[in-house]
Amino acid sequence: MKKIIILVLLIVFLLSMRALLTQKSFIERAQKTDNSIQAIRYYERVLLFYVPMSPYNKNAVNGILEKCEYVQDLEQKLYCYETLRTSLYQVRSFFIPYEDEIEKLNPLIAELRAKQMIQWKYNNFSDKDYQRLYNYHMEILKYDGSPSVFWSIIVIFSLIGWISSIIFLIFKGFVNKKYLSLALTSYLIFFTLWILGLYMA
Amino acid sequence: MISSSKNILFIVLFLIIFIYIFSLPPVFSTGDGGELITASYGLGTPHPSGYPLYVQMGKIFSFLPLGNIGIRIEIVSVFFSILALFIVYLIIFRLSGSTREGYLAGVASIILLAFSYSFFGQSIVAKFYTLNVFFVLLLVFIGVYTVLNGYDRRMQFLASFVLGLTLSGHHTGFMMIVPLFILSLFYYREFLKNCFLSIIFFFAGFSVNLYLYMRGIKESLFSMISVKDWNSFVNVFLRKSYGASSSIETTSYGFVDFNGYMYAFKNYFYLIEKNFTLFSIPFFILGLIWLFKKSKKLFAFIFVSFFVYSIFLAKLTFSTPKLDSHILYVVGHQYFIPSFSIYCIVAGSGLYLMYTIFERLNLQLLKKVVPVIVLFFPLLMGMHRLTDQYQRWNYVPYSYTKELFSSLPVSPIYMTFGDNHAFQAWYIKLVGKYREDICHITLDNYNTMVWALQGCKPYKLYRGILPEFFGGNLKDLTDKKRFYSIVALSEKHPLYRVVDSHLYFYNFIYIARSSDKKEFAEFFKERIKKIESFLNYEDCLTHGTDERYTNMLCDFSGLAYIAVAKALEPLHGEETSFDQTITYGDFMAPLKINVKIGNENQKYIDKYRAIRTYNALNRFYLLEGDR
């Protein structure tokens, strides 16, 4: 068990190192380039290598927002806001970093999408369709089909729990009756929790 | 003696983990990567057989608050790869009687395995093969432990439980039942007394598959095929939708056409040569000799294990007379990792035998020099891996799909065919929540119009913005220029009669045959000029890997450069013809484009050529040389 924990810690340490080096590399590139789309792309890569408490995270968020203000073309603006939003969603774990930014981005994105649908000359929309289209897009943006964080955690820990209980049962349960009942009880509890978690998540 | 050099193992493992972590693709890998990450994140069901254990392992790692969800789930492969390497070391060390020579042979073997082309490749992508090899090696370890220490019913129960677990991962893991059964039947008949409990433990392991049903009855974020009852479970679990490649059909190939074994041997030998060089073969032979001398049981068990995962598996999946890049990549590069691990265990035993011979003959100089050479030689292979499998900067699968999405107007249909494009789109849309206005549909068969709509759910949200599609009026959608696809139409496709597929960006746009051609030409020019800024040639020139699908994606991305060059072509200029004919299995969609080249578009042609050269499809390591 100790070896497994050391392995996980080592992996986390090395991944943090890689993430910080990548953030540094792309933030420098983003600040150097004159091409707005390229800069947004580099800032996005800084965020995709999110490290908690790294100063580069906020720099990248601000960098993208700055570019979003700067670009005039509606499609590029949409690209910009959507890029920031997707970057933040892709780095979520127990929480979504800068979730408040997402709350602000959703109406902006819905507005741009609705406007573009109206401006797309091959569609038959006019300004009076704006609110309807905006609402459709807001609904899509707000929808999140991801499984519940709480129940997902229950699923994975109870899975580890019942597999460990069986291994414990195999190695200790046949030696001592006390261990046998302990192993069987914990197996039943974890297995039930696992099934429940899978349904609820 | 051993404790003084104990650090070598730690240093070697650290080095391997370091290189693996820095070689992981930054967001997701090609092939199944996007799909498995999406399924893991969403606790969904990927393609059959569903891989429930892998998916849940992925979910655990997805909670690491570092990097992005894609790279976190790729770490599952690194994690199990390191555990597998440790078991390889442990088996050799135990076989040697825990001697210093055995220790060095074990360390040398894991270097050899860790830096072999395919093991390295599978250790850094989001796939279940290292989880599978971990289980196989655990079962090999149980067998070896039993031979060395005698029968222990706990080991029998553990093996049964692990065999059950293998059926919730890649099914080839279950093939370990053959050597274990032979070992038990010939040498440890006591196992029969404990069969009943063994079966219970087997089903306990197998019960991980309940996941498929529990998640199937829920509307989860992503499900390739939902399991809702016994029949659908059997279909998914036995991979029945793959027809001739389903689990049962494939297994039956082992017992017919025995001439195929000749090709199986030849092809497998080719893989050994590419992965470990001919230098390893004498050690493998020495290892077999040593195992035979040490114990007949041991030899029988390891030999059968190796045979099952090498020649027998090659007969089932890899016995074609001629190897091409597809079969080398999809089968040769993936399925044989367990056999490579066993190969390294035997080669490590051979190495140990060599050390003991030096010891016996008192060849002190050789005893000191040879271990150093043997440890460092495989490290040279590591240098190779940094030029062909170093995916640290491989943003291609991510950026390619994201740019493609960015080029589409709001609320279009985007149709994909084949795994690569679909899996990547699922990640970007469902995990990344990028451009959720796009309704992504996938074609199951090229010559049908049967769509899967995993990328367009829940339907009620999309009905409002795409009433044409849900109302079945595709013609209206093509008139509105909102039907895009990765599929170029050939006459075999049902849509071919009613729509034309025109080059768009990285993809195609479907336009009704009856529509005004001149109007489309204007639309094309105007549109391409507007989306040209999303082109990103940098990633396809810097990804630094020979990874097959990355090269293919970049090769395919050439379409966008031709599209831009076409939209910007001058009135007069030298006309060049580009043949971008695309094949889909037996179908061929011809695509020949003539572009006038001048100062306005020359740079796009140059980029197109640079990308084609950098991503030449013969760069693939397993394809190099004669076969």
Interface residues (C-beta under 8 A of the other chain):
Chain A: K3 L7 V8 L10 I11 V12 L14 L15 S16 R18 A19 T22 I37 Q38 R41 R45 L48 F49 Y50 V51 P52 D73 E75 Q76 L78 Y79 E82 T83 R85 T86 Y89 Q90 V91 R92 S93 F94 F95 R113 Q116 M117 W120 Y122 N123 R132 L133 Y136 H137 E139 I140 L141 Y143 D144 G145 S146 P147 S152 I153 V155 I156 L159 I160 I163 I166 I167 I170 F171 F174 F191 I195 L198 Y199 A201
Chain B: F14 I17 F18 I21 F22 P26 V27 Y41 G42 L43 Q56 K59 I60 S62 F63 L64 P65 L66 G67 N68 I69 G70 I71 I75 V78 F79 I82 L83 F86 R153 R154 F157 L158 F161 L165 F201 A204 G205 S207 V208 L210 Y211 M214 R215 I217 K218 E219 S220 L221 R392 Y395 S399 K402 S406 P409 V410 S411 I428 L430 V431 G432 K433 Y434 R435 E436 D437 K457 P458 L461 Y462 G464 I465 D479 K480 K481 R482 K530 I531 S533 F534 N536
